[in-house]
Amino acid sequence: MNDYGVVTEAGSIRFERVLPGPIERVWSYLTESEKRATWLAPGEMELRPGGRMELNFHHADLSSEKEPPAKYEKMKDGVSTTGRIVRVEKPRLLVFMWAGDEGETEVAFELTPRGKDVLLVLTHRLLDRATMLGVLPGWHAHFAILEDRLAGAEPRPFWTTHGVLEKEYAARV
């Protein structure tokens, strides 16, 4: 399985990861603020259609690497975003609209058991090219940390990983 996110159609990307299960464990890392804080961002989620969600990104809390590169200095003290829940089918599907600088985008997490493991599929839609080039390395770096956390390993350095991936995705897309 290719670790890289792929453009599936205009304005849409997809990632696939096989993660150590069970499915309820992976679901908790998507939906529970305290666990989501270890790989993505804490924040409340009202897990019902129309429910409010908030993500408070503090990248310095994700790994031992604390300082962002100069390009992302504005994110040093954290960045917050809000959105709304579209669909919830516990523990298999979470879809939300995410408010960004360029308008709303749709994020869908799908979980499928694979023996003792879980296939996670992320689809992020309604992206313009600039946003796509920003979220591809971001999701990839965040998923790398999620994999490390679920495996009980020391998380990879977020900003270093993101920087390498930014260049790779710019060349790929």
Number of C-alpha atoms within 10 A of each C-alpha: 6 8 12 18 20 17 18 13 9 11 15 19 20 20 21 21 22 17 23 18 19 15 22 15 15 23 23 15 19 22 19 14 19 15 19 19 20 20 28 25 25 21 19 17 20 14 20 14 14 14 15 17 18 19 20 17 21 20 25 18 16 23 16 12 15 15 14 17 13 9 7 10 11 11 17 16 10 14 13 15 15 18 20 22 21 18 17 17 11 14 17 16 16 23 21 26 23 19 16 14 7 11 11 17 19 19 20 19 20 18 24 17 17 14 11 10 16 22 19 22 17 20 20 26 21 18 21 14 13 9 15 21 17 15 18 25 23 20 19 22 25 22 20 19 24 26 19 16 18 16 13 9 11 11 21 20 18 25 21 14 17 19 15 12 18 20 12 14 18 13 8 11 12
